[in-house]
Each structure stands twice: as structure tokens, then as C-alpha cells.
Amino acid sequence: MSIFQETWGNYLLKEFIETSGPPLISWWPQTLGWKLVPVFFLFFALKKAYLLWQEYKRNAYRREALTWLNDLPSFHNLEQQAVYRQLPALLRKTALTAFKRSQICHLQGSDWDAWLDKQCEKTAFTTRCAKQLHRLSFSPSPQLSPEQMHALINEISLWIKFHRRLDD
């Protein structure tokens, strides 16, 4: 049994029919053009990631050479440190990886220094390290001071990091 009378409440709302709200608006784009924009950005991001990966793989020889340079023991006396005599070979091996063999093999002496400087704007083998690289390569007992060796290693490191490849 109901406590309220049948006429309880607002008599004007007796015949009122409640309506439902409109459907929710979708955040997904409705036109084809706006659906293609995310596809384009996804394609662009994948292409950029692929190119970065290719660049990373292409510069593996630089990372390997720089790791070898960083792992060198401290320089005190060249006779004790035979590993330093491999610096010219490291530089030539790095150059042969990045450039054509026919372009490099005939270079020697000051032509080699000039070619190295031409390939990298940040180095100056012809002025800063003139003859040090060649003494290290060919002299039976090269007399290089620790300062000269440090300068040479710095030039080699700069060249490895910043030379322009044949395909750049």
C-alpha cells in the first residue's frame, strides 16, 4: 500500500516522456584525409628510424677506431709502448674503410697529410703534426715527446670523428 496519493508530485509532469542524450562524439577522424595524416607520420617516423639505423651501422668503423684509441695505455716511452707504432696503420685502415682504395693507396708523405686535412676541416696534420706520423711509421726509433704524441693522437681522433665520408 502506497503512502502517497496517486496525485502526488507535479501534475504537469504526469505525461512527460524523458528523452535520451545524444550519442557520444567520436575522437577518431571522420574524413579520409585526417585518417591518412597519422599514417603519414608513422611512415615518416619509421623511415627516419631506418635512416638513423643505417647511419649507425655505417659509422661502426669510427666507433671501433675510437675505442681502440681510448684503450691505449698511457704514453711514457715509445720503445716501451710498441702499440703506438700502430697509429698510422689505424688511420690508414679507417681511411680505407670510408674511401676508395684507389684514392688512398698512392698517397704518402706530405700528400697523405694534405689529403687527410682535405677530408676533415677540423684537423691540420700538415701544420700541427708535420712529420710525426711518418716518423712513427718508418723510423726505427722515433723520438717523440709525450706532448707530440698527445697532439698526434688528438689529430687522429679528430679526423676519425669528423672526416666526411665518400657518400656523405
TIPADO-751449 format. One record per residue: residue number from 1; residue in three letters; chain; x, y, z of N, C-alpha, C, O in turn. Coordinates in nm, 4 decimals. Atoms other than C-alpha are relative to their C-alpha. Layout:
<rs>
R   n res chain      n_X      n_Y      n_Z     ca_X     ca_Y     ca_Z      c_X      c_Y      c_Z      o_X      o_Y      o_Z
R NUM ALA     A        X        Y        Z        X        Y        Z        X        Y        Z        X        Y        Z
...
</rs>
This chain:
<rs>
R   n res chain      n_X      n_Y      n_Z     ca_X     ca_Y     ca_Z      c_X      c_Y      c_Z      o_X      o_Y      o_Z
R   1 MET     A   0.0825  -0.1164   0.0000   0.0000   0.0000   0.0000   0.0878   0.1239   0.0000   0.1833   0.1343   0.0770
R   2 SER     A  -0.0778  -0.1207   0.0187   0.1329   0.3347  -0.1031  -0.0403   0.1059   0.1006  -0.1585   0.1235   0.1303
R   3 ILE     A   0.0267  -0.1061  -0.0972   0.1645   0.6164   0.1464  -0.0470   0.1248  -0.0719  -0.1309   0.1992  -0.0211
R   4 PHE     A   0.0340  -0.1211   0.0738   0.1381   0.8850  -0.1177  -0.1264  -0.0223  -0.0814  -0.1591  -0.1326  -0.1251
R   5 GLN     A   0.1180   0.0073   0.0845  -0.1726   0.9634  -0.3002   0.0421  -0.0062  -0.1455   0.1558   0.0250  -0.1808
R   6 GLU     A  -0.0322   0.0168   0.1408  -0.1908   0.9000  -0.6685   0.0338   0.1335  -0.0653   0.1073   0.1350  -0.1640
R   7 THR     A  -0.0254  -0.1309   0.0591  -0.1788   1.2691  -0.7453   0.1211   0.0684   0.0629   0.1379   0.1901   0.0544
R   8 TRP     A  -0.1182  -0.0582  -0.0649   0.1415   1.3162  -0.5561   0.1000   0.0491  -0.1034   0.1119  -0.0144  -0.2082
R   9 GLY     A  -0.1025  -0.0566   0.0867   0.4163   1.5304  -0.7237  -0.0577   0.1071  -0.0895  -0.1689   0.1547  -0.0669
R  10 ASN     A   0.0395  -0.1057   0.0913   0.3933   1.7808  -1.0046  -0.0942  -0.0588  -0.1038  -0.0559  -0.1467  -0.1810
R  11 TYR     A   0.0997   0.0541   0.0924   0.0818   1.7148  -1.2022   0.0309   0.0389  -0.1445  -0.0231  -0.0230  -0.2362
R  12 LEU     A  -0.0352  -0.0391   0.1360   0.2342   1.8947  -1.5069   0.0961  -0.1014  -0.0658   0.1038  -0.1110  -0.1883
R  13 LEU     A  -0.0964   0.0964   0.0536   0.4983   1.6230  -1.5432  -0.0591  -0.1396  -0.0119   0.0143  -0.2349  -0.0378
R  14 LYS     A   0.0622   0.1313   0.0020   0.2496   1.3381  -1.5394   0.0135  -0.0667  -0.1372   0.0375  -0.1873  -0.1439
R  15 GLU     A  -0.0083   0.0536   0.1360   0.2574   1.2891  -1.9164   0.1399   0.0222  -0.0617   0.1565  -0.0001  -0.1816
R  16 PHE     A  -0.1341  -0.0337   0.0492   0.6287   1.3868  -1.9519   0.0760  -0.1267  -0.0386   0.0803  -0.2225   0.0386
R  17 ILE     A  -0.0811   0.1119   0.0464   0.8463   1.1473  -2.1569   0.1456   0.0476  -0.0003   0.1793   0.1462  -0.0659
R  18 GLU     A  -0.1406  -0.0395  -0.0107   1.2164   1.1651  -2.0744   0.0755  -0.0438  -0.1262   0.0616  -0.1573  -0.1718
R  19 THR     A  -0.0765   0.0309   0.1206   1.4475   1.1814  -2.3761   0.1420  -0.0406   0.0386   0.1929  -0.0042   0.1446
R  20 SER     A  -0.1390   0.0411  -0.0253   1.7904   1.0235  -2.4014   0.0942   0.1042  -0.0606   0.0561   0.1800  -0.1498
R  21 GLY     A  -0.1003  -0.0954   0.0484   2.1095   1.2252  -2.4596   0.0529  -0.0400  -0.1367   0.0317  -0.1530  -0.1807
R  22 PRO     A  -0.0544   0.0327   0.1317   2.2846   1.2428  -2.7949   0.1139  -0.1009   0.0145   0.1729  -0.1112   0.1220
R  23 PRO     A  -0.1114   0.0960  -0.0089   2.5411   0.9729  -2.8755   0.1328   0.0743   0.0222   0.1465   0.1910  -0.0146
R  24 LEU     A  -0.1299  -0.0612  -0.0260   2.8994   1.0402  -2.7679   0.0705   0.0311  -0.1315   0.0578  -0.0425  -0.2293
R  25 ILE     A  -0.0722  -0.0399   0.1198   3.1172   1.2224  -3.0197   0.1315  -0.0783  -0.0053   0.2062  -0.0827   0.0924
R  26 SER     A  -0.1217   0.0799   0.0165   3.3969   1.0041  -3.1540   0.1203   0.0915  -0.0215   0.1115   0.1922  -0.0917
R  27 TRP     A  -0.1232  -0.0751   0.0193   3.7519   1.1343  -3.1337   0.0740  -0.0469  -0.1253   0.1674   0.0196  -0.1701
R  28 TRP     A  -0.0638   0.0508   0.1202   3.8500   0.9254  -3.4350  -0.0426   0.0869  -0.1187  -0.1609   0.1181  -0.1323
R  29 PRO     A   0.0353  -0.0885   0.1118   3.8674   1.1406  -3.7525  -0.1026  -0.0659  -0.0933  -0.1018  -0.1871  -0.1149
R  30 GLN     A   0.1080   0.0510   0.0842   3.5711   1.1062  -3.9827   0.0349   0.0018  -0.1484  -0.0207  -0.0769  -0.2250
R  31 THR     A  -0.0317  -0.0109   0.1416   3.7290   1.2075  -4.3153   0.1286  -0.0754  -0.0326   0.2124  -0.0997   0.0542
R  32 LEU     A  -0.1144   0.0795   0.0447   3.9851   1.0165  -4.5191   0.1321   0.0759   0.0163   0.2333   0.0162   0.0532
R  33 GLY     A  -0.1221  -0.0788  -0.0096   4.2393   1.2996  -4.5197   0.0605  -0.0036   0.1395   0.1817  -0.0188   0.1551
R  34 TRP     A  -0.0500   0.0017  -0.1376   4.2654   1.3081  -4.1418   0.0395  -0.1398   0.0445   0.1176  -0.1549   0.1384
R  35 LYS     A  -0.0441   0.1370  -0.0306   4.2963   0.9291  -4.1325   0.1365  -0.0284  -0.0618   0.2114  -0.1121  -0.0114
R  36 LEU     A  -0.1291   0.0207   0.0648   4.5945   0.9490  -4.3677   0.1139   0.0749   0.0703   0.2299   0.0358   0.0571
R  37 VAL     A  -0.1039  -0.0774  -0.0690   4.7816   1.2068  -4.1549   0.0776  -0.0873   0.0994   0.2006  -0.0858   0.0947
R  38 PRO     A  -0.0795   0.0848  -0.0895   4.8740   0.9583  -3.8758   0.0787  -0.1080  -0.0754   0.1887  -0.1451  -0.0344
R  39 VAL     A  -0.0724   0.0990   0.0800   4.9685   0.7013  -4.1411   0.1260   0.0638  -0.0577   0.2322   0.0014  -0.0585
R  40 PHE     A  -0.1163  -0.0710   0.0530   5.1999   0.9599  -4.3000   0.1053   0.0196   0.1092   0.2235  -0.0058   0.0859
R  41 PHE     A  -0.0952  -0.0210  -0.1097   5.3595   1.0448  -3.9636   0.0646  -0.1315   0.0443   0.1831  -0.1338   0.0774
R  42 LEU     A  -0.0563   0.1301  -0.0343   5.4049   0.6759  -3.8842   0.1036  -0.0421  -0.1049   0.2118  -0.0895  -0.0703
R  43 PHE     A  -0.0943   0.0312   0.1072   5.5693   0.6199  -4.2228   0.1258   0.0851   0.0118   0.2369   0.0338  -0.0019
R  44 PHE     A  -0.1140  -0.0908  -0.0147   5.7925   0.9256  -4.1710   0.0879  -0.0411   0.1182   0.2105  -0.0407   0.1067
R  45 ALA     A  -0.0769   0.0411  -0.1180   5.8969   0.8082  -3.8226   0.0758  -0.1299  -0.0267   0.1914  -0.1431   0.0134
R  46 LEU     A  -0.0671   0.1255   0.0330   5.9764   0.4573  -3.9493   0.1156   0.0222  -0.0972   0.2214  -0.0390  -0.0830
R  47 LYS     A  -0.1065  -0.0302   0.0952   6.1786   0.5967  -4.2396   0.1170   0.0673   0.0711   0.2326   0.0332   0.0460
R  48 LYS     A  -0.1050  -0.0696  -0.0747   6.3717   0.8282  -4.0060   0.0767  -0.0978   0.0894   0.1993  -0.0914   0.0973
R  49 ALA     A  -0.0657   0.1001  -0.0842   6.4427   0.5405  -3.7656   0.0883  -0.0924  -0.0843   0.1981  -0.1287  -0.0422
R  50 TYR     A  -0.0796   0.0848   0.0893   6.5632   0.3258  -4.0570   0.1269   0.0721  -0.0454   0.2347   0.0125  -0.0470
R  51 LEU     A  -0.1172  -0.0764   0.0432   6.7954   0.6010  -4.1821   0.0997   0.0187   0.1145   0.2207   0.0126   0.0926
R  52 LEU     A  -0.0887  -0.0115  -0.1154   6.9346   0.6537  -3.8321   0.0718  -0.1321   0.0269   0.1901  -0.1332   0.0608
R  53 TRP     A  -0.0614   0.1316  -0.0186   6.9965   0.2800  -3.8017   0.1071  -0.0244  -0.1059   0.2139  -0.0769  -0.0744
R  54 GLN     A  -0.0989   0.0153   0.1066   7.1754   0.2776  -4.1388   0.1237   0.0854   0.0293   0.2365   0.0400   0.0099
R  55 GLU     A  -0.1121  -0.0874  -0.0343   7.3905   0.5728  -4.0288   0.0816  -0.0577   0.1152   0.2045  -0.0505   0.1157
R  56 TYR     A  -0.0682   0.0627  -0.1136   7.4709   0.3960  -3.7037   0.0866  -0.1166  -0.0466   0.2017  -0.1294  -0.0046
R  57 LYS     A  -0.0763   0.1143   0.0516   7.5793   0.0809  -3.8879   0.1155   0.0469  -0.0884   0.2238  -0.0115  -0.0860
R  58 ARG     A  -0.1028  -0.0506   0.0908   7.7739   0.2840  -4.1451   0.1182   0.0590   0.0759   0.2300   0.0592   0.0244
R  59 ASN     A  -0.1075  -0.0605  -0.0786   7.9773   0.4534  -3.8695   0.0591  -0.0953   0.1028   0.1240  -0.0507   0.1975
R  60 ALA     A  -0.0566   0.0978  -0.0942   8.0722   0.1327  -3.6887   0.1522   0.0049  -0.0009   0.2154  -0.0118   0.1034
R  61 TYR     A  -0.1465  -0.0053   0.0085   8.4298   0.1656  -3.8142   0.0562   0.1172   0.0813   0.1648   0.1067   0.1382
R  62 ARG     A  -0.0440  -0.1141  -0.0818   8.4565   0.5081  -3.6457  -0.0003  -0.0372   0.1484   0.0957  -0.0103   0.2207
R  63 ARG     A   0.0092   0.0382  -0.1415   8.3376   0.3707  -3.3119   0.1091  -0.0994   0.0367   0.1675  -0.0908   0.1448
R  64 GLU     A  -0.1035   0.0998  -0.0260   8.5779   0.0777  -3.3382   0.1375   0.0660   0.0116   0.2143   0.0340   0.1023
R  65 ALA     A  -0.1303  -0.0679  -0.0027   8.8765   0.3024  -3.4144   0.0131   0.0892   0.1238   0.1190   0.0937   0.1864
R  66 LEU     A  -0.0053  -0.0861  -0.1190   8.7880   0.5481  -3.1366   0.0120  -0.0825   0.1278   0.0779  -0.0402   0.2228
R  67 THR     A  -0.0144   0.0887  -0.1156   8.7518   0.2608  -2.8901   0.1441  -0.0470   0.0121   0.1991  -0.0528   0.1220
R  68 TRP     A  -0.1404   0.0424  -0.0023   9.0970   0.1381  -2.9884   0.0889   0.1133   0.0523   0.1794   0.0897   0.1324
R  69 LEU     A  -0.0778  -0.1156  -0.0475   9.2376   0.4895  -2.9341  -0.0193   0.0237   0.1500   0.0762   0.0536   0.2218
R  70 ASN     A   0.0284  -0.0241  -0.1422   9.0678   0.5239  -2.5964   0.0609  -0.1066   0.0903   0.0871  -0.0811   0.2079
R  71 ASP     A  -0.0567   0.1087  -0.0792   9.2076   0.1905  -2.4809   0.1527  -0.0012   0.0019   0.2133  -0.0911   0.0602
R  72 LEU     A  -0.1464  -0.0057   0.0004   9.5689   0.2940  -2.5429   0.0534   0.0225   0.1414  -0.0053   0.0985   0.2183
R  73 PRO     A  -0.0600  -0.0264  -0.1315   9.7935   0.2773  -2.2351   0.0642   0.1386   0.0002   0.0845   0.1982  -0.1056
R  74 SER     A  -0.0604  -0.1330  -0.0081   9.9493   0.5992  -2.1098   0.1383  -0.0015  -0.0645   0.2114  -0.1002  -0.0563
R  75 PHE     A  -0.1250  -0.0093   0.0764  10.2463   0.7173  -2.3142   0.1114   0.0543   0.0888   0.0999   0.1629   0.1456
R  76 HIS     A  -0.1183  -0.0473  -0.0706  10.5844   0.7413  -2.1438   0.1222  -0.0096  -0.0910   0.1955   0.0879  -0.1076
R  77 ASN     A  -0.1163   0.0230   0.0836  10.8442   0.5932  -2.3762  -0.0440  -0.0863  -0.1181  -0.1028  -0.1928  -0.0994
R  78 LEU     A   0.0489   0.0699   0.1189  10.7797   0.4828  -2.7332   0.0578  -0.1397  -0.0126  -0.0093  -0.2289  -0.0645
R  79 GLU     A  -0.0579   0.1339   0.0081  11.0190   0.1873  -2.7076  -0.0768  -0.0975   0.0878  -0.0896  -0.2153   0.0544
R  80 GLN     A   0.0792   0.0852  -0.0891  10.8120   0.0538  -2.4186  -0.1419  -0.0185  -0.0527  -0.2067  -0.1187  -0.0223
R  81 GLN     A   0.1390   0.0015   0.0468  10.4840   0.1267  -2.5943  -0.0043  -0.0253  -0.1511  -0.0293   0.0671  -0.2285
R  82 ALA     A  -0.0009   0.0340   0.1429  10.5043  -0.0539  -2.9292  -0.1378   0.0166  -0.0626  -0.1494   0.0289  -0.1846
R  83 VAL     A   0.1350  -0.0123   0.0526  10.1288  -0.0245  -2.9635  -0.0199   0.1357  -0.0683  -0.1027   0.1469  -0.1587
R  84 TYR     A   0.0132  -0.1320   0.0611  10.1695   0.3453  -3.0518   0.0516   0.0026  -0.1436   0.0158   0.0917  -0.2207
R  85 ARG     A  -0.0494   0.0063   0.1373  10.3526   0.2464  -3.3684  -0.1106  -0.0449  -0.0964  -0.0926  -0.0404  -0.2181
R  86 GLN     A   0.1128   0.0426   0.0833  10.0167   0.1163  -3.4945  -0.0940   0.1153  -0.0340  -0.1896   0.0962  -0.1091
R  87 LEU     A   0.0883  -0.1147   0.0276   9.8594   0.4640  -3.5027  -0.0095   0.0333  -0.1492  -0.1201   0.0552  -0.1984
R  88 PRO     A   0.0140  -0.0273   0.1443   9.9477   0.5293  -3.8703  -0.0826  -0.1067  -0.0720  -0.1602  -0.0749  -0.1621
R  89 ALA     A   0.0785   0.1075   0.0632   9.8030   0.1895  -3.9662  -0.1478   0.0147   0.0339  -0.2337  -0.0108  -0.0506
R  90 LEU     A   0.1399  -0.0225  -0.0389   9.4852   0.2674  -3.7709  -0.0614   0.1102  -0.0848  -0.1746   0.0978  -0.1318
R  91 LEU     A   0.0500  -0.1122   0.0798   9.4482   0.5966  -3.9547  -0.0224  -0.0421  -0.1453  -0.1244  -0.0073  -0.2049
R  92 ARG     A   0.0149   0.0446   0.1389   9.5047   0.4361  -4.2956  -0.1143  -0.1002  -0.0131  -0.1897  -0.0958  -0.1103
R  93 LYS     A   0.1094   0.0982   0.0039   9.2677   0.1479  -4.2159  -0.1352   0.0706   0.0074  -0.2294   0.0325  -0.0621
R  94 THR     A   0.1242  -0.0769  -0.0107   8.9990   0.3963  -4.1152  -0.0296   0.0711  -0.1315  -0.1440   0.0727  -0.1769
R  95 ALA     A   0.0188  -0.0683   0.1280   9.0527   0.5942  -4.4358  -0.0416  -0.0987  -0.1094  -0.1263  -0.0670  -0.1929
R  96 LEU     A   0.0352   0.1003   0.1012   9.0353   0.2763  -4.6458  -0.1427  -0.0503   0.0164  -0.2051  -0.0921  -0.0811
R  97 THR     A   0.1386   0.0409  -0.0223   8.7023   0.1885  -4.4862  -0.0973   0.1031  -0.0559  -0.2032   0.0675  -0.1075
R  98 ALA     A   0.0922  -0.1063   0.0393   8.5486   0.5253  -4.5711   0.0145   0.0428  -0.1452  -0.0801   0.0961  -0.2031
R  99 PHE     A  -0.0262  -0.0497   0.1345   8.7056   0.5957  -4.9105   0.0460  -0.1138  -0.0909   0.0744  -0.2244  -0.0450
R 100 LYS     A  -0.0433   0.0999   0.0970   8.8015   0.4111  -5.2268   0.1491  -0.0268   0.0151   0.2280   0.0644   0.0397
R 101 ARG     A  -0.1399   0.0409  -0.0120   9.1268   0.2188  -5.2148   0.0873   0.0723  -0.1028   0.1987   0.1138  -0.0709
R 102 SER     A  -0.0779  -0.0651   0.1053   9.2426   0.3714  -5.5446   0.0282   0.1469   0.0316   0.1243   0.2048  -0.0190
R 103 GLN     A  -0.0171  -0.1398  -0.0378   9.2051   0.7162  -5.3931   0.1073   0.0162   0.1081   0.1646   0.1244   0.1213
R 104 ILE     A  -0.0860  -0.0108  -0.1175   9.4263   0.6389  -5.0906   0.1359  -0.0670  -0.0176   0.2365  -0.0143   0.0301
R 105 CYS     A  -0.1212   0.0834   0.0004   9.6886   0.3767  -5.1740   0.1238   0.0705  -0.0532   0.2339   0.0421  -0.0061
R 106 HIS     A  -0.1172  -0.0661   0.0572   9.9167   0.6018  -5.3783   0.0490   0.1184   0.0841   0.1556   0.1732   0.0559
R 107 LEU     A  -0.0364  -0.1165  -0.0815   9.9268   0.8767  -5.1106   0.1076  -0.0357   0.1018   0.1021  -0.1406   0.1660
R 108 GLN     A  -0.1041   0.0184  -0.1008  10.2356   0.9111  -4.8945   0.0629   0.1353   0.0309   0.0514   0.2296  -0.0473
R 109 GLY     A  -0.0696  -0.1216  -0.0404  10.4337   1.1760  -4.7099  -0.0920   0.1184   0.0167  -0.1991   0.1073   0.0764
R 110 SER     A   0.0787  -0.1225  -0.0156  10.3049   1.5306  -4.7305  -0.1302  -0.0060  -0.0797  -0.2270   0.0617  -0.0448
R 111 ASP     A   0.1263   0.0175   0.0739  10.0449   1.4264  -4.9913  -0.1047  -0.0675   0.0877  -0.2221  -0.0310   0.0831
R 112 TRP     A   0.0896   0.0695  -0.0925   9.8917   1.1919  -4.7319  -0.0519   0.0985   0.1041  -0.1714   0.1003   0.1336
R 113 ASP     A   0.0424  -0.1002  -0.0993   9.8867   1.4726  -4.4725  -0.0993   0.0982  -0.0606  -0.2009   0.1303   0.0011
R 114 ALA     A   0.0889  -0.0962   0.0663   9.7273   1.7142  -4.7191  -0.1354  -0.0637  -0.0301  -0.2395   0.0002  -0.0143
R 115 TRP     A   0.1272   0.0684   0.0283   9.4662   1.4564  -4.8207  -0.0821  -0.0149   0.1274  -0.2034   0.0058   0.1259
R 116 LEU     A   0.0712   0.0130  -0.1279   9.3785   1.3926  -4.4547  -0.0635   0.1334   0.0395  -0.1783   0.1375   0.0835
R 117 ASP     A   0.0536  -0.1317  -0.0345   9.3365   1.7661  -4.3965  -0.1138   0.0408  -0.0929  -0.2063   0.1102  -0.0508
R 118 LYS     A   0.1062  -0.0326   0.0962   9.1226   1.7974  -4.7101  -0.1310  -0.0702   0.0368  -0.2389  -0.0150   0.0150
R 119 GLN     A   0.1197   0.0769  -0.0337   8.8805   1.5307  -4.5848  -0.0633   0.0429   0.1319  -0.1790   0.0104   0.1584
R 120 CYS     A   0.0529  -0.0428  -0.1300   8.8383   1.6885  -4.2406   0.0455   0.1427   0.0270   0.1652   0.1711   0.0301
R 121 GLU     A  -0.0307  -0.1413  -0.0217   8.8189   2.0611  -4.1724   0.0587   0.0267   0.1382   0.1234   0.1295   0.1584
R 122 LYS     A  -0.0426  -0.0243  -0.1379   8.8992   2.0231  -3.8023   0.1432  -0.0434   0.0285   0.1947  -0.0169   0.1371
R 123 THR     A  -0.1367   0.0465  -0.0241   9.2439   1.8673  -3.8445   0.0989   0.0814  -0.0810   0.0638   0.1466  -0.1794
R 124 ALA     A  -0.1091  -0.0687   0.0707   9.5769   2.0118  -3.9521   0.1254  -0.0847   0.0144   0.2194  -0.0457   0.0837
R 125 PHE     A  -0.1167   0.0875  -0.0056   9.8208   1.7251  -3.9965   0.1227   0.0697  -0.0601   0.2343   0.0499  -0.0121
R 126 THR     A  -0.1132  -0.0641   0.0669  10.0374   1.9392  -4.2265   0.0673   0.1047   0.0877   0.1870   0.1290   0.0724
R 127 THR     A  -0.0612  -0.1045  -0.0837  10.0930   2.2106  -3.9646   0.0244  -0.0452   0.1436   0.1320  -0.0196   0.1975
R 128 ARG     A  -0.0136   0.0363  -0.1415  10.0359   2.0635  -3.6169   0.0869  -0.1230   0.0218   0.1621  -0.1297   0.1191
R 129 CYS     A  -0.0703   0.1279  -0.0197  10.1832   1.7164  -3.6644   0.0879  -0.0338  -0.1193   0.0983  -0.1501  -0.1582
R 130 ALA     A  -0.0831   0.0246   0.1184  10.4168   1.7584  -3.9598   0.1098  -0.0995   0.0335   0.1851  -0.0805   0.1290
R 131 LYS     A  -0.1032   0.1039  -0.0070  10.6381   1.4512  -3.9967  -0.0133  -0.0958   0.1190   0.0523  -0.1999   0.1190
R 132 GLN     A   0.0112   0.0896  -0.1161  10.5332   1.2959  -3.6620  -0.0625  -0.1329  -0.0389  -0.0179  -0.2390   0.0048
R 133 LEU     A   0.0680   0.1218   0.0444  10.3012   1.0478  -3.8262   0.0960  -0.0871  -0.0808   0.0939  -0.2095  -0.0676
R 134 HIS     A  -0.0928   0.0752   0.0844  10.5742   0.9468  -4.0749   0.1179  -0.0543   0.0806   0.1660  -0.1645   0.0543
R 135 ARG     A  -0.1072   0.0515  -0.0873  10.8452   0.9180  -3.8097  -0.0490  -0.1214   0.0763   0.0247  -0.2184   0.0943
R 136 LEU     A   0.0577   0.1119  -0.0739  10.6157   0.6901  -3.6154  -0.0128  -0.1231  -0.0899   0.0017  -0.2364  -0.0438
R 137 SER     A   0.0174   0.1112   0.0939  10.5585   0.4789  -3.9265   0.1313  -0.0640  -0.0420   0.1419  -0.1866  -0.0464
R 138 PHE     A  -0.1163   0.0519   0.0707  10.9061   0.4446  -4.0701   0.1313   0.0048   0.0775   0.2235  -0.0702   0.0455
R 139 SER     A  -0.1272  -0.0123  -0.0714  11.1753   0.5457  -3.8227   0.0198  -0.1176   0.0947  -0.0743  -0.1563   0.1641
R 140 PRO     A  -0.0224   0.1131  -0.0910  11.3378   0.2569  -3.6322  -0.0134   0.0395   0.1469  -0.0584  -0.0404   0.2291
R 141 SER     A   0.0169  -0.0464  -0.1389  11.3461   0.4648  -3.3137  -0.0467   0.1447  -0.0025   0.0336   0.2365   0.0138
R 142 PRO     A   0.0504  -0.1377   0.0061  11.1204   0.7676  -3.3424   0.0108   0.0669   0.1366  -0.0241   0.0082   0.2389
R 143 GLN     A  -0.0138  -0.0754  -0.1242  11.1925   1.0302  -3.0817  -0.1150   0.1001   0.0083  -0.1042   0.2128  -0.0401
R 144 LEU     A   0.1152  -0.0879  -0.0171  10.8537   1.1764  -2.9954  -0.0215   0.0246   0.1486  -0.0189  -0.0679   0.2298
R 145 SER     A   0.0263  -0.0334  -0.1401  10.7850   1.3583  -2.6737  -0.1451  -0.0348   0.0329  -0.2266  -0.0526  -0.0577
R 146 PRO     A   0.1401   0.0250  -0.0358  10.4672   1.2888  -2.4767  -0.0952   0.1073  -0.0531  -0.2094   0.0769  -0.0874
R 147 GLU     A   0.0843  -0.1076   0.0531  10.3335   1.6282  -2.5901  -0.0257  -0.0201  -0.1486  -0.1379  -0.0018  -0.1958
R 148 GLN     A   0.0171   0.0259   0.1432  10.3955   1.5444  -2.9559  -0.0927  -0.1191  -0.0227  -0.1769  -0.1158  -0.1124
R 149 MET     A   0.0852   0.1178   0.0148  10.2326   1.2029  -2.9128  -0.1446   0.0334   0.0341  -0.2373  -0.0128  -0.0325
R 150 HIS     A   0.1361  -0.0408  -0.0371   9.9332   1.3575  -2.7378  -0.0629   0.0820  -0.1130  -0.1802   0.0632  -0.1450
R 151 ALA     A   0.0518  -0.0806   0.1117   9.8956   1.6107  -3.0228  -0.0358  -0.0891  -0.1187  -0.1388  -0.0689  -0.1831
R 152 LEU     A   0.0265   0.0911   0.1115   9.9179   1.3325  -3.2817  -0.1257  -0.0834   0.0254  -0.2092  -0.0994  -0.0636
R 153 ILE     A   0.1197   0.0789  -0.0337   9.6599   1.1183  -3.1028  -0.1246   0.0870  -0.0081  -0.2296   0.0409  -0.0528
R 154 ASN     A   0.1135  -0.0919   0.0071   9.4323   1.4216  -3.0755  -0.0396   0.0254  -0.1455  -0.1584   0.0260  -0.1778
R 155 GLU     A   0.0298  -0.0217   0.1421   9.4606   1.4895  -3.4506  -0.0648  -0.1240  -0.0622  -0.1614  -0.1128  -0.1378
R 156 ILE     A   0.0565   0.1245   0.0536   9.3920   1.1248  -3.5347  -0.1431  -0.0182   0.0492  -0.2313  -0.0565  -0.0277
R 157 SER     A   0.1340   0.0122  -0.0564   9.0924   1.1218  -3.3021  -0.0971   0.0973  -0.0667  -0.2095   0.0596  -0.0996
R 158 LEU     A   0.0854  -0.0980   0.0682   8.9521   1.4408  -3.4570  -0.0305  -0.0453  -0.1427  -0.1439  -0.0327  -0.1890
R 159 TRP     A   0.0231   0.0428   0.1373   8.9988   1.3005  -3.8061  -0.0996  -0.1156  -0.0048  -0.1886  -0.1184  -0.0899
R 160 ILE     A   0.0914   0.1152  -0.0014   8.8232   0.9755  -3.7187  -0.1431   0.0467   0.0283  -0.2375  -0.0021  -0.0338
R 161 LYS     A   0.1352  -0.0463  -0.0364   8.5288   1.1609  -3.5624  -0.0661   0.0833  -0.1096  -0.1856   0.0684  -0.1349
R 162 PHE     A   0.0623  -0.1039   0.0809   8.4773   1.4358  -3.8181   0.0306  -0.0046  -0.1487  -0.0101   0.0867  -0.2206
R 163 HIS     A  -0.0242   0.0008   0.1446   8.6016   1.3288  -4.1615  -0.1297  -0.0232  -0.0760  -0.2220  -0.0880  -0.0266
R 164 ARG     A   0.1174   0.0180   0.0849   8.3497   1.3411  -4.4418   0.0208  -0.1229  -0.0855   0.1214  -0.1355  -0.1553
R 165 ARG     A  -0.0081   0.1233   0.0788   8.2821   1.0040  -4.5999  -0.0218   0.0293  -0.1471  -0.0681   0.1369  -0.1850
R 166 LEU     A   0.0175  -0.0106   0.1438   8.2770   0.9467  -4.9718  -0.1471   0.0190  -0.0371  -0.1786   0.0930  -0.1304
R 167 ASP     A   0.1435  -0.0037   0.0321   7.8970   0.9034  -4.9687  -0.0776   0.1018   0.0816  -0.2007   0.0996   0.0788
R 168 ASP     A   0.0710  -0.1049  -0.0764   7.8148   1.1992  -4.7383  -0.0374   0.1157  -0.0895  -0.0973   0.2127  -0.0431
</rs>
